[in-house]
């Protein structure tokens, strides 16, 4: 990913009004503050068709989203989605019937995955209506940004 000519897109997915579901958006905002010249950072709701449209033309796409797999809140997962299917238990918190996992698997079957598609899933605890991250998820934000910075170097 060190090529200056590669088109890198980071998509933070989430909802600011469902507590830990906002973590992907918050990571994206913190990453945008770094002013990385070769990286475009977007915030999206996670609607599947919009995700597929958004990553068209990008060489490397990194999606950051809250997951709900049963792991300890704040756990960070990294999945190379261009190489392996998304764990089916990850995105139960999505309000979209056609969300991140469905978009990836549909794009895979249509041959429309980017060359590199990495998912950073951050285990959430509270997906109820309201603002603010739970303490465990808040503490994972800086770690996730650090991991992304290393990956993007």
C-alpha positions as CSV (number, residue, x, y, z in Angstrom):
1,X,0.0,0.0,0.0
2,X,3.0,2.3,-0.1
3,X,2.4,3.2,-3.8
4,X,1.6,6.9,-4.0
5,X,-0.5,6.2,-7.1
6,X,-2.7,3.6,-5.6
7,X,-6.2,4.8,-4.8
8,X,-6.9,4.0,-1.1
9,X,-10.3,4.5,0.3
10,X,-11.2,4.2,4.0
11,X,-14.9,4.0,4.8
12,X,-16.1,4.5,8.3
13,X,-19.5,2.8,8.7
14,X,-22.1,3.5,11.4
15,X,-24.8,5.5,13.0
16,X,-24.0,8.4,15.4
17,X,-27.3,7.8,17.3
18,X,-26.9,4.1,18.2
19,X,-24.0,4.3,20.8
20,X,-21.3,1.9,19.8
21,X,-22.5,1.7,16.2
22,X,-20.8,5.0,15.7
23,X,-17.3,3.7,16.2
24,X,-16.6,3.3,12.5
25,X,-17.5,7.0,11.9
26,X,-15.4,8.1,14.8
27,X,-12.3,6.2,13.6
28,X,-12.8,7.7,10.2
29,X,-13.0,11.2,11.6
30,X,-9.8,10.7,13.6
31,X,-8.1,9.3,10.6
32,X,-9.2,12.2,8.4
33,X,-7.5,14.6,10.9
34,X,-4.2,12.9,10.0
35,X,-4.4,14.5,6.4
36,X,-3.0,11.5,4.6
37,X,-2.3,12.6,1.1
38,X,-2.9,9.2,-0.6
39,X,-6.1,8.3,1.3
40,X,-9.7,9.3,0.8
41,X,-11.8,8.9,4.0
42,X,-15.6,8.6,3.8
43,X,-18.4,8.1,6.3
44,X,-21.3,6.0,5.3
45,X,-24.4,4.4,6.9
46,X,-23.5,0.9,5.7
47,X,-26.2,0.4,3.1
48,X,-24.8,-2.3,0.8
49,X,-25.5,-0.9,-2.7
50,X,-24.0,2.5,-1.7
51,X,-20.8,0.7,-0.4
52,X,-20.4,-1.2,-3.7
53,X,-20.8,2.1,-5.6
54,X,-18.4,3.9,-3.3
55,X,-15.5,1.6,-3.7
56,X,-15.6,1.5,-7.5
57,X,-12.2,2.5,-8.9
58,X,-10.3,2.1,-5.6
59,X,-7.4,-0.2,-5.4
60,X,-7.5,-0.7,-1.7
61,X,-10.6,-0.3,0.5
62,X,-10.6,-0.4,4.3
63,X,-14.0,-0.5,6.0
64,X,-14.2,0.2,9.7
65,X,-17.5,-0.8,11.4
66,X,-18.9,-2.0,14.7
67,X,-19.4,-5.8,15.0
68,X,-21.3,-7.9,17.4
69,X,-19.8,-11.4,17.5
70,X,-19.9,-12.2,21.2
71,X,-16.2,-11.2,21.8
72,X,-15.2,-8.8,24.6
73,X,-16.4,-5.2,23.8
74,X,-13.5,-3.2,22.3
75,X,-11.9,-6.3,20.6
76,X,-10.6,-5.3,17.1
77,X,-10.8,-7.8,14.3
78,X,-9.0,-7.5,11.0
79,X,-10.4,-9.5,8.1
80,X,-8.9,-9.6,4.5
81,X,-12.3,-9.8,2.8
82,X,-10.8,-10.0,-0.6
83,X,-9.3,-13.4,0.5
84,X,-11.9,-14.8,2.8
85,X,-15.7,-14.5,3.5
86,X,-16.9,-12.3,6.3
87,X,-17.7,-14.2,9.5
88,X,-21.5,-14.5,9.3
89,X,-22.0,-13.5,13.0
90,X,-20.2,-10.1,12.7
91,X,-22.9,-7.6,11.5
92,X,-26.0,-8.4,13.6
93,X,-26.2,-4.8,14.7
94,X,-26.8,-3.4,11.2
95,X,-30.2,-1.9,10.5
96,X,-29.8,-2.7,6.8
97,X,-31.1,-5.9,5.3
98,X,-28.4,-5.4,2.6
99,X,-25.4,-4.3,4.7
100,X,-21.6,-4.6,4.8
101,X,-21.4,-8.4,4.7
102,X,-24.0,-8.8,2.0
103,X,-22.4,-6.1,-0.1
104,X,-19.0,-7.8,0.1
105,X,-20.4,-11.2,-0.8
106,X,-22.5,-9.9,-3.6
107,X,-19.6,-7.9,-5.0
108,X,-17.4,-11.1,-4.7
109,X,-19.9,-13.1,-6.7
110,X,-20.1,-10.4,-9.3
111,X,-16.3,-10.0,-9.5
112,X,-16.5,-6.4,-8.2
113,X,-14.3,-6.6,-5.1
114,X,-11.4,-4.1,-5.0
115,X,-7.9,-5.7,-5.2
116,X,-7.6,-5.3,-1.5
117,X,-10.6,-5.1,0.8
118,X,-9.8,-5.1,4.6
119,X,-12.4,-5.0,7.3
120,X,-11.6,-3.6,10.7
121,X,-14.5,-4.7,13.0
122,X,-14.6,-3.3,16.5
123,X,-16.7,-5.3,18.9
124,X,-19.5,-3.1,20.4
125,X,-21.4,-3.5,23.6
126,X,-24.3,-1.0,23.4
127,X,-26.3,-0.6,20.2
128,X,-29.4,1.0,21.8
129,X,-30.6,4.5,20.8
130,X,-28.4,7.3,22.1
131,X,-25.1,9.0,21.6
132,X,-21.6,8.2,22.9
133,X,-19.4,5.1,22.9
134,X,-19.2,2.6,25.7
135,X,-15.9,2.9,27.6
136,X,-14.4,-0.3,26.1
137,X,-15.2,0.8,22.6
138,X,-14.0,4.3,23.2
139,X,-10.6,2.9,24.3
140,X,-10.4,0.8,21.1
141,X,-10.7,3.9,18.9
142,X,-7.0,5.1,19.3
143,X,-5.7,1.5,18.9
144,X,-7.7,1.1,15.7
145,X,-6.4,4.4,14.3
146,X,-2.8,3.4,15.2
147,X,-3.4,0.0,13.4
148,X,-4.8,1.8,10.3
149,X,-1.9,4.3,10.3
150,X,0.6,1.4,10.2
151,X,-1.3,-0.3,7.5
152,X,-1.5,2.8,5.4
153,X,2.2,3.6,5.6
